[in-house]
Amino acid sequence: MFVEWHTSESLRDEAVASKLSGEESPSLEYFRSLTKIMQSAMIEVLRAAGWHACDAANDMNPYAIRVEDREK
């Protein structure tokens, strides 16, 4: 199973616009930081619940989380 989390559409739109303009805006930096933090937090929550969770290592979806069987 894979788990994902997404920022608000407005933040995502601002970050994309910033990236396309070639300028590093505060919105883009916030988007990057927030997605990394949330991925780490979700992995830890799943692990605390007994699941084996890790970064999915998917270049097309860099913040996806791979969730496997419960740890024994």
ZATOR-650019 format. One record per residue (C-alpha): residue in three letters; z, y, x. Coordinates in pm, 1 decimal. Example, Ala and Ser with C-alpha at 12.3 -4.5 7.8 and 13.67 -1.06 7.14 Angstrom:
REM residues 2
+--------+----------+----------+----------+
! residu !       pz !       py !       px !
+--------+----------+----------+----------+
!    ALA !    780.0 !   -450.0 !   1230.0 !
!    SER !    714.0 !   -106.0 !   1367.0 !
+--------+----------+----------+----------+
END
This chain:
REM residues 72
+--------+----------+----------+----------+
! residu !       pz !       py !       px !
+--------+----------+----------+----------+
!    MET !      0.0 !      0.0 !      0.0 !
!    PHE !    -63.4 !    354.2 !    118.3 !
!    VAL !    132.9 !    664.1 !     23.9 !
!    GLU !     15.6 !   1023.4 !     40.6 !
!    TRP !    165.0 !   1361.4 !    -24.9 !
!    HIS !    -31.6 !   1682.8 !    -73.0 !
!    THR !     58.6 !   2048.2 !    -48.1 !
!    SER !    -12.9 !   2283.3 !   -334.6 !
!    GLU !   -377.5 !   2352.0 !   -398.6 !
!    SER !   -332.7 !   2721.2 !   -320.8 !
!    LEU !   -181.1 !   2654.6 !     23.2 !
!    ARG !   -450.4 !   2398.0 !     97.4 !
!    ASP !   -721.8 !   2648.3 !     -4.4 !
!    GLU !   -571.1 !   2919.5 !    217.9 !
!    ALA !   -549.8 !   2680.9 !    512.6 !
!    VAL !   -910.1 !   2567.0 !    468.9 !
!    ALA !  -1032.0 !   2926.7 !    443.4 !
!    SER !   -842.4 !   3013.8 !    760.4 !
!    LYS !   -986.8 !   2714.6 !    946.2 !
!    LEU !  -1341.0 !   2797.4 !    832.4 !
!    SER !  -1302.6 !   3159.8 !    943.0 !
!    GLY !  -1199.4 !   3044.1 !   1290.2 !
!    GLU !   -871.6 !   3235.8 !   1274.0 !
!    GLU !   -527.3 !   3080.2 !   1304.1 !
!    SER !   -345.5 !   3227.5 !   1006.1 !
!    PRO !     21.6 !   3179.0 !    917.1 !
!    SER !    -95.9 !   2974.7 !    616.7 !
!    LEU !   -282.9 !   2732.2 !    840.2 !
!    GLU !     13.0 !   2689.0 !   1074.5 !
!    TYR !    249.4 !   2644.1 !    778.2 !
!    PHE !     13.9 !   2385.2 !    624.6 !
!    ARG !      2.8 !   2186.8 !    949.8 !
!    SER !    379.6 !   2198.2 !    999.5 !
!    LEU !    460.0 !   2114.6 !    639.5 !
!    THR !    230.7 !   1811.2 !    622.6 !
!    LYS !    371.4 !   1667.4 !    947.4 !
!    ILE !    730.3 !   1724.2 !    835.0 !
!    MET !    670.3 !   1568.0 !    493.5 !
!    GLN !    498.8 !   1264.1 !    642.8 !
!    SER !    796.7 !   1203.4 !    872.1 !
!    ALA !   1045.4 !   1257.4 !    589.7 !
!    MET !    864.6 !   1020.1 !    353.8 !
!    ILE !    849.4 !    750.2 !    621.9 !
!    GLU !   1225.4 !    782.7 !    679.5 !
!    VAL !   1302.0 !    771.3 !    305.2 !
!    LEU !   1092.3 !    456.8 !    264.0 !
!    ARG !   1256.0 !    295.5 !    566.9 !
!    ALA !   1601.3 !    381.1 !    431.6 !
!    ALA !   1502.9 !    201.2 !    110.8 !
!    GLY !   1419.9 !   -107.0 !    315.4 !
!    TRP !   1041.1 !    -77.8 !    337.8 !
!    HIS !    838.3 !   -108.5 !    656.3 !
!    ALA !    661.1 !    229.6 !    664.3 !
!    CYS !    456.6 !    393.9 !    937.5 !
!    ASP !    173.5 !    636.3 !   1003.9 !
!    ALA !   -145.3 !    476.8 !    867.0 !
!    ALA !   -339.8 !    586.2 !   1179.1 !
!    ASN !   -636.5 !    690.3 !    965.4 !
!    ASP !   -855.9 !    958.9 !   1121.5 !
!    MET !  -1005.3 !   1043.6 !    782.8 !
!    ASN !   -660.0 !   1087.6 !    627.5 !
!    PRO !   -424.4 !   1172.7 !    914.9 !
!    TYR !   -106.4 !   1204.7 !    709.0 !
!    ALA !   -136.6 !    884.2 !    504.5 !
!    ILE !    153.0 !    640.4 !    526.2 !
!    ARG !    115.9 !    263.1 !    542.3 !
!    VAL !    383.8 !     75.6 !    348.5 !
!    GLU !    424.3 !   -299.1 !    393.2 !
!    ASP !    669.9 !   -564.1 !    279.3 !
!    ARG !   1036.6 !   -484.2 !    269.6 !
!    GLU !   1211.4 !   -539.8 !    599.9 !
!    LYS !   1411.5 !   -859.0 !    616.6 !
+--------+----------+----------+----------+
END
